[in-house]
Amino acid sequence: MPASGPQSSDITASHAADPDHVPYALVKLTPKIVDILAQNAPRLSRVFTDRRPPGDIRFGIGDIVSVTIFEAAAGGLFIPSEASVRPGNFITLPNQSVDANGNISIPYAGAIHAKGRTPVEVQGSIVDALKNRAIEPQVVISMVDQRTSMISVLGEVNHPDRFPASAAGEHLLDAITRAGGPKAQGFDTWVMLERDGRRATAPFGALVYEPSNNIFVRPNDTIYVYSEPQTFVAFGAVAGSGTTAQGQYSFGAWRISLAEAVAKAGGLNDAAADPASVFLYRGETCQVAKQLDVDCRKFVGTIIPVIYQVNFRDPAGYFLATHLDMRNKDVLYISNSQSVETSKVLNYLQLIMATVDDPILYASNYYGLLSLKRSAATTAVVIGPTTSPAAAAP
């Protein structure tokens, strides 16, 4: 029979014996399932769990540094005994970059390793190397040009840039602000953070409305901001005339619930929908599927097809639907009630019977009318009036 999708019995039935069947896991929506899915929503705070602010800026290859050496009195290694020759008790070396080996060069101290070390650590190494030759030496190192501890903000921002990390510490929103902020509307904007080979993505709204996701940025982080409208598709017995309510819908917000998605599609069709057969199609990672008690060994690949079923005949089903967030590219399907399918069969049988009865009725009417015409003609000959009395004589 014509239908917009499978019956609920088709979804719940097992098709393991069919070699062409794509396996999927059917999961009934419960409070426990809703909590598991909420804990695995795409959020940066779940991937990068370190909440500490970044530490001191460390030198890297290519950084330009300035070194100033102080001595306690004249006549030492760097300060001549003639007080009028050089004012002050210090000497500033020419600026130099950290070489490919990670070192800087200090007169009478040789190569001092600087890569991956803080200014205080490098200062201590220089003092240790000079203390037996200079008079109570003290050293001050400053960063002239920071070239390695950088933060990159790319993508759909007004001013993509690569700028030095701040020793005071900055959050993700601070870094995006330094790049001019996002170009697109916030609810269609996503933020991807790449750090030390790991990558995580979250909606821009999650940074604004959930402060735990607005984590500290660190040197050498890459932030990619991009626009991707979040949509879902709705099929089946959604409200509307015919199939006008079926199709693709935009979230229109940085997140919406399953209940809001059903409402966007017009709600359930009162004349066709089975409220106990509302299904949500989604691909989940194997890690999440295991938490849902799904046996991942039955599936190929790392993404497990999962169909969630929610019962709107149960009043509590609406509470579950309001706490389940939709994901981008989800598929919402509402199955027809069984009575609708039965009605289709009866209408189809009625059509067949009418198709068979129509020729018979037509033939019956035709031959009945023909017989009536013949009878009428015969009656006219027998009882019709004569033209004259003579015509009736032998």
C-alpha positions as CSV (number, residue, x, y, z in Angstrom):
1,M,0.0,0.0,0.0
2,P,1.2,3.6,-0.5
3,A,3.0,5.0,2.5
4,S,5.5,7.7,3.4
5,G,7.8,5.3,5.3
6,P,7.9,2.1,7.3
7,Q,5.4,1.0,9.8
8,S,6.4,0.9,13.5
9,S,6.3,-2.9,13.3
10,D,8.8,-2.9,10.4
11,I,11.2,-0.8,12.5
12,T,10.9,-3.0,15.6
13,A,11.1,-6.3,13.6
14,S,14.4,-8.1,13.2
15,H,15.8,-8.3,9.6
16,A,19.1,-10.0,10.5
17,A,18.4,-12.8,8.0
18,D,18.2,-10.3,5.1
19,P,21.7,-10.0,3.6
20,D,20.9,-6.5,2.1
21,H,19.6,-5.1,5.4
22,V,21.6,-2.3,7.0
23,P,21.8,-3.2,10.7
24,Y,20.8,-0.6,13.2
25,A,20.1,-0.4,17.0
26,L,16.7,0.4,18.3
27,V,16.8,2.3,21.6
28,K,13.8,3.2,23.6
29,L,14.0,6.7,25.1
30,T,14.3,6.7,28.9
31,P,15.6,9.2,31.5
32,K,18.8,7.2,31.6
33,I,19.3,7.4,27.8
34,V,18.6,11.1,27.8
35,D,21.2,11.7,30.5
36,I,23.8,9.6,28.6
37,L,23.2,11.6,25.4
38,A,23.4,14.9,27.3
39,Q,26.8,13.9,28.7
40,N,28.1,13.2,25.2
41,A,26.8,16.3,23.4
42,P,29.6,18.0,21.4
43,R,31.3,20.3,23.9
44,L,34.9,21.5,24.2
45,S,35.0,21.1,28.0
46,R,34.5,17.3,27.6
47,V,37.6,16.9,25.4
48,F,39.9,19.5,27.0
49,T,39.4,19.0,30.7
50,D,42.3,21.1,32.0
51,R,40.8,24.2,33.5
52,R,44.1,25.7,34.7
53,P,45.2,29.0,33.1
54,P,48.3,28.7,30.9
55,G,51.7,29.0,32.6
56,D,54.6,31.3,31.8
57,I,55.5,31.9,28.1
58,R,58.4,29.6,27.1
59,F,61.0,30.4,24.5
60,G,60.9,28.6,21.2
61,I,63.1,28.4,18.1
62,G,63.1,31.8,16.3
63,D,62.1,34.0,19.2
64,I,64.0,37.2,19.5
65,V,65.3,37.9,23.0
66,S,67.2,40.7,24.8
67,V,69.8,39.9,27.5
68,T,71.0,42.5,30.0
69,I,73.7,41.6,32.5
70,F,74.3,43.5,35.7
71,E,77.4,43.5,38.0
72,A,77.6,44.7,41.6
73,A,80.7,46.9,41.1
74,A,83.0,48.3,38.5
75,G,86.2,46.4,37.5
76,G,84.4,43.2,36.9
77,L,83.9,41.1,33.8
78,F,81.6,43.5,31.9
79,I,82.0,46.8,33.9
80,P,85.4,48.6,33.4
81,S,87.2,49.9,36.5
82,E,87.0,53.5,35.1
83,A,83.6,54.7,36.3
84,S,83.4,57.4,33.6
85,V,83.8,55.0,30.7
86,R,80.3,53.5,30.8
87,P,77.4,54.9,32.8
88,G,75.6,52.3,35.0
89,N,76.6,48.9,36.1
90,F,75.0,46.8,33.3
91,I,75.5,45.8,29.7
92,T,72.8,45.0,27.2
93,L,73.8,42.4,24.6
94,P,72.6,42.7,20.9
95,N,69.2,41.1,20.3
96,Q,69.5,37.5,19.2
97,S,67.1,34.7,18.1
98,V,66.9,31.3,19.6
99,D,68.9,29.1,17.1
100,A,67.9,25.8,15.6
101,N,69.4,23.9,18.5
102,G,67.3,26.0,21.0
103,N,70.3,28.0,22.3
104,I,71.3,31.6,22.8
105,S,74.9,32.7,23.0
106,I,76.3,34.7,26.0
107,P,79.9,36.0,26.1
108,Y,82.0,34.1,28.6
109,A,79.1,31.7,29.3
110,G,78.8,30.0,25.9
111,A,75.6,28.5,24.6
112,I,72.7,28.6,27.0
113,H,69.8,26.4,26.2
114,A,66.5,28.4,26.0
115,K,64.0,26.4,24.0
116,G,61.1,25.2,26.2
117,R,62.3,27.2,29.2
118,T,60.9,30.3,30.9
119,P,62.9,33.6,31.2
120,V,63.5,33.0,34.9
121,E,65.0,29.5,34.1
122,V,67.3,30.9,31.4
123,Q,68.4,33.8,33.7
124,G,69.4,31.3,36.4
125,S,71.5,29.3,33.9
126,I,73.3,32.4,32.8
127,V,74.0,33.6,36.4
128,D,75.4,30.1,37.2
129,A,77.7,30.3,34.2
130,L,79.0,33.7,35.1
131,K,79.1,33.8,38.9
132,N,82.7,32.6,39.2
133,R,83.9,35.3,36.7
134,A,81.7,38.3,37.1
135,I,81.1,40.4,40.3
136,E,77.8,39.2,41.7
137,P,76.1,39.0,38.3
138,Q,72.4,39.4,37.7
139,V,70.6,38.8,34.4
140,V,67.4,40.1,32.9
141,I,65.9,38.5,29.8
142,S,63.0,40.0,27.9
143,M,61.1,38.8,24.8
144,V,61.6,41.3,22.0
145,D,59.6,39.4,19.3
146,Q,57.5,36.4,20.2
147,R,57.3,34.1,17.1
148,T,56.5,30.6,18.5
149,S,54.0,30.9,21.3
150,M,51.3,32.0,18.9
151,I,47.5,31.5,18.7
152,S,45.8,31.2,15.3
153,V,42.2,32.2,14.7
154,L,41.0,31.3,11.2
155,G,37.8,30.9,9.2
156,E,34.6,33.0,9.4
157,V,35.9,35.8,11.6
158,N,36.2,39.4,10.6
159,H,40.0,39.6,10.9
160,P,41.7,36.2,10.8
161,D,45.0,36.6,12.6
162,R,47.9,34.9,14.3
163,F,48.9,36.7,17.4
164,P,51.2,36.1,20.5
165,A,49.7,34.3,23.4
166,S,49.2,36.4,26.5
167,A,51.0,35.5,29.7
168,A,48.0,36.7,31.6
169,G,45.8,34.0,30.0
170,E,42.9,34.4,27.5
171,H,39.7,32.4,27.0
172,L,38.4,31.2,23.7
173,L,35.9,34.1,23.4
174,D,38.8,36.6,24.1
175,A,40.8,35.1,21.2
176,I,37.9,35.2,18.8
177,T,37.2,38.8,19.9
178,R,40.8,39.7,19.0
179,A,40.1,38.3,15.5
180,G,37.1,40.6,15.1
181,G,34.4,38.2,16.2
182,P,32.4,35.8,14.0
183,K,30.9,37.0,10.7
184,A,27.7,34.9,10.7
185,Q,24.9,34.7,13.2
186,G,25.9,32.9,16.4
187,F,23.4,30.0,16.2
188,D,24.8,28.9,12.8
189,T,28.5,29.2,13.9
190,W,30.7,26.4,15.1
191,V,34.1,26.6,16.8
192,M,36.8,24.0,16.4
193,L,39.8,23.9,18.7
194,E,42.9,22.0,17.8
195,R,45.6,21.4,20.4
196,D,48.5,19.0,20.6
197,G,47.0,16.7,17.9
198,R,43.5,16.6,19.5
199,R,40.5,18.3,18.0
200,A,37.0,19.1,19.3
201,T,34.1,21.0,17.9
202,A,31.1,22.8,19.6
203,P,28.5,25.3,18.7
204,F,29.4,28.9,19.3
205,G,26.4,29.2,21.6
206,A,27.9,26.6,23.9
207,L,30.8,29.0,24.6
208,V,28.4,31.9,25.4
209,Y,25.7,30.1,27.3
210,E,27.8,27.4,29.0
211,P,30.8,29.1,30.5
212,S,32.6,25.7,31.2
213,N,33.2,25.5,27.4
214,N,34.9,28.9,27.3
215,I,38.2,27.4,28.3
216,F,41.7,29.0,28.4
217,V,43.6,29.1,25.1
218,R,47.2,28.0,25.1
219,P,50.2,28.7,23.0
220,N,50.1,27.1,19.5
221,D,46.3,26.5,19.7
222,T,44.4,26.7,16.4
223,I,40.9,28.0,16.5
224,Y,38.7,27.6,13.4
225,V,35.4,29.3,13.2
226,Y,33.0,28.3,10.5
227,S,29.3,28.6,9.6
228,E,27.1,25.6,9.1
229,P,23.4,25.9,9.4
230,Q,22.0,23.1,11.6
231,T,19.1,21.3,10.0
232,F,17.0,18.2,10.5
233,V,14.5,16.5,8.2
234,A,11.0,15.3,9.1
235,F,9.1,12.5,7.4
236,G,5.9,10.5,8.0
237,A,2.7,11.6,9.7
238,V,3.5,15.2,10.5
239,A,0.7,17.7,10.5
240,G,-0.1,19.5,7.2
241,S,-1.8,18.9,3.9
242,G,-0.4,15.8,2.2
243,T,3.4,16.0,2.3
244,T,3.7,19.8,2.6
245,A,4.9,19.4,6.2
246,Q,7.6,16.9,5.3
247,G,11.0,18.2,4.5
248,Q,14.1,20.0,5.8
249,Y,13.9,22.4,8.8
250,S,16.5,24.8,10.2
251,F,17.1,24.9,13.9
252,G,16.9,28.7,14.0
253,A,18.8,28.5,17.3
254,W,22.1,27.1,18.6
255,R,20.2,24.1,20.0
256,I,16.6,22.8,20.0
257,S,14.9,19.8,21.7
258,L,13.1,16.9,20.1
259,A,9.8,18.4,21.2
260,E,10.7,21.7,19.5
261,A,11.6,19.8,16.3
262,V,8.3,18.0,16.3
263,A,6.5,21.3,16.8
264,K,8.6,22.9,13.9
265,A,7.3,20.1,11.6
266,G,3.7,21.0,12.6
267,G,3.2,18.4,15.3
268,L,1.7,15.0,14.9
269,N,-1.1,14.5,12.3
270,D,-4.2,13.8,14.3
271,A,-5.8,11.8,11.5
272,A,-2.8,9.6,10.7
273,A,0.0,9.6,13.3
274,D,0.7,6.9,15.9
275,P,1.9,8.9,19.0
276,A,3.7,5.8,20.3
277,S,5.8,5.5,17.1
278,V,8.0,8.7,17.0
279,F,11.5,7.8,15.8
280,L,14.8,9.7,15.7
281,Y,17.5,8.4,13.3
282,R,21.1,9.3,14.3
283,G,24.6,8.0,14.0
284,E,26.5,7.6,17.3
285,T,30.1,6.7,18.0
286,C,30.8,3.3,19.2
287,Q,31.8,4.8,22.6
288,V,28.4,6.3,23.0
289,A,26.6,3.2,21.7
290,K,28.3,1.0,24.3
291,Q,26.9,3.3,27.0
292,L,23.5,2.7,25.5
293,D,24.0,-1.1,25.9
294,V,24.4,-1.6,22.1
295,D,26.6,-4.5,21.0
296,C,29.0,-2.8,18.6
297,R,30.4,-6.1,17.4
298,K,27.3,-6.5,15.2
299,F,28.3,-3.3,13.2
300,V,31.0,-2.4,10.8
301,G,32.8,0.9,11.3
302,T,33.0,3.4,14.1
303,I,29.6,5.1,13.6
304,I,26.6,3.0,14.8
305,P,23.2,3.6,13.2
306,V,20.8,4.2,16.1
307,I,17.0,4.7,16.0
308,Y,15.5,6.3,19.2
309,Q,11.9,5.6,19.9
310,V,9.8,7.9,22.1
311,N,6.2,7.2,23.1
312,F,4.0,10.3,23.0
313,R,1.0,8.3,24.2
314,D,2.7,8.3,27.6
315,P,2.4,11.8,29.1
316,A,6.0,11.5,30.4
317,G,7.2,11.1,26.8
318,Y,6.9,14.9,26.3
319,F,9.2,15.5,29.3
320,L,11.8,13.2,27.8
321,A,11.5,14.9,24.4
322,T,12.1,18.4,25.9
323,H,15.4,17.2,27.4
324,L,16.7,15.4,24.3
325,D,18.7,17.8,22.1
326,M,18.6,17.5,18.4
327,R,21.8,17.1,16.4
328,N,22.7,18.4,13.0
329,K,21.3,16.2,10.2
330,D,19.0,14.2,12.4
331,V,16.1,12.4,10.8
332,L,12.7,12.6,12.5
333,Y,10.1,10.0,11.4
334,I,6.5,9.6,12.7
335,S,4.8,6.3,11.7
336,N,1.2,6.0,10.6
337,S,-1.3,4.4,13.0
338,Q,-2.3,0.8,12.1
339,S,-5.9,1.9,11.6
340,V,-4.8,4.2,8.8
341,E,-3.2,1.3,7.0
342,T,-6.3,-0.8,7.5
343,S,-8.4,2.1,6.1
344,K,-6.1,2.2,3.0
345,V,-6.7,-1.5,2.4
346,L,-10.5,-1.1,2.7
347,N,-10.5,1.8,0.4
348,Y,-8.4,-0.2,-2.1
349,L,-10.8,-3.1,-1.9
350,Q,-13.7,-0.7,-2.4
351,L,-12.0,0.7,-5.5
352,I,-11.5,-2.8,-6.9
353,M,-15.1,-3.7,-6.2
354,A,-16.4,-0.5,-7.8
355,T,-14.2,-1.1,-10.8
356,V,-15.7,-4.6,-11.3
357,D,-19.3,-3.5,-10.5
358,D,-19.3,-0.5,-12.9
359,P,-19.2,-2.6,-16.2
360,I,-21.8,-5.0,-14.8
361,L,-24.1,-2.2,-13.8
362,Y,-23.5,-0.5,-17.1
363,A,-24.4,-3.6,-19.1
364,S,-27.4,-4.3,-16.9
365,N,-28.7,-0.8,-17.4
366,Y,-28.0,-1.0,-21.1
367,Y,-29.8,-4.3,-21.7
368,G,-32.6,-3.3,-19.4
369,L,-33.1,-0.1,-21.4
370,L,-33.0,-2.1,-24.7
371,S,-35.6,-4.5,-23.4
372,L,-37.8,-1.7,-22.3
373,K,-37.6,-0.1,-25.8
374,R,-38.5,-3.4,-27.5
375,S,-41.5,-4.0,-25.2
376,A,-42.7,-0.5,-25.8
377,A,-42.5,-1.0,-29.5
378,T,-44.5,-4.3,-29.4
379,T,-47.2,-2.8,-27.3
380,A,-47.7,0.0,-29.7
381,V,-48.4,-2.4,-32.6
382,V,-51.0,-4.5,-30.7
383,I,-53.1,-1.9,-29.0
384,G,-52.6,1.0,-31.3
385,P,-55.9,2.6,-32.7
386,T,-57.0,1.6,-36.3
387,T,-57.3,4.2,-39.0
388,S,-60.9,3.2,-40.1
389,P,-63.6,0.6,-39.5
390,A,-63.1,-0.9,-42.9
391,A,-59.5,-1.7,-42.2
392,A,-60.6,-4.1,-39.5
393,A,-63.0,-6.1,-41.8
394,P,-61.7,-9.4,-43.3
